[in-house]
C-alpha cells in the first residue's frame, strides 16, 4: 500500500509538470516560432513546473526524501529555477530586444509583462539572499524568503494566466492552481509548526 501511494504521488507530480509541456509542444503556434523563441517559451513553462516542486520539497510532502535531503534538493531546484528564468528572459531578449527593454522598464503594452518582470527580480533576489543566509540569520532569512516567495508565486501565476500563447489553457490553469495551492499549503503549515515550537519553548521555560 505504501509503495502504491508513493508511486501515485510522484506520478501525479510528473503529470502536473509534463502534461502542460506536452500540450505546449503540440501547439500549432510553434510552426511560426523560431528555435530560440521556442526554447525561451519552454524554459518559462519548466520554471513554472519547478515552482510547484519547491514548496512540496520544503514542506516535506514528497515521499522518499528525508527533511535534510528535501532541503538539499530544494536548493538545487532553486538553482535550476534561476537558470530556467535566465534562459527564458535571455531567449526573449535575443529574439526581440525592444520588447524586452519595454518589459524591463515597465513600459510594455502587454498586461502580463510587469508581473513576469517582478517575479523575475524576486527570484534573483532569493538566489542572492540565499548566498548570504548564514550572515542574515535564520529569522531574517525566513521572513525575506517567505515574502519574496509570495511575490514569485503570485507574479508568475498571473503572468502565465494572462499570456495567450503555446500553453494549452486547461493544463496551464491546472498547473497554476497547483502552484498557488502548494505555496499556500506550505506557508500555512510552516506557520503552524512555528507556533507549536514557540508554545513548547514557552512551556519548558515556565517549568
Protein Blocks (a to p, Z undefined) as FASTA:
>chain_A
ZZmmmmmmmmmmmmmmmmmmmmmmmpmklmmpcfklmmmmmmmmmmmmmmmmmmmmmnop
aghiafklmmmmmmmmmmmmmmmmmmmmmmmmmmommlmmmmmnopafbfklmmmmmmmm
mmmmmmmmmmmmmmnopklmmmmmmmmmmmmmmmmmmmmmmpccfbcfklmmmmmmmmmm
mmmmmmmmmmmmmmmmmmmmmmmmmZZ
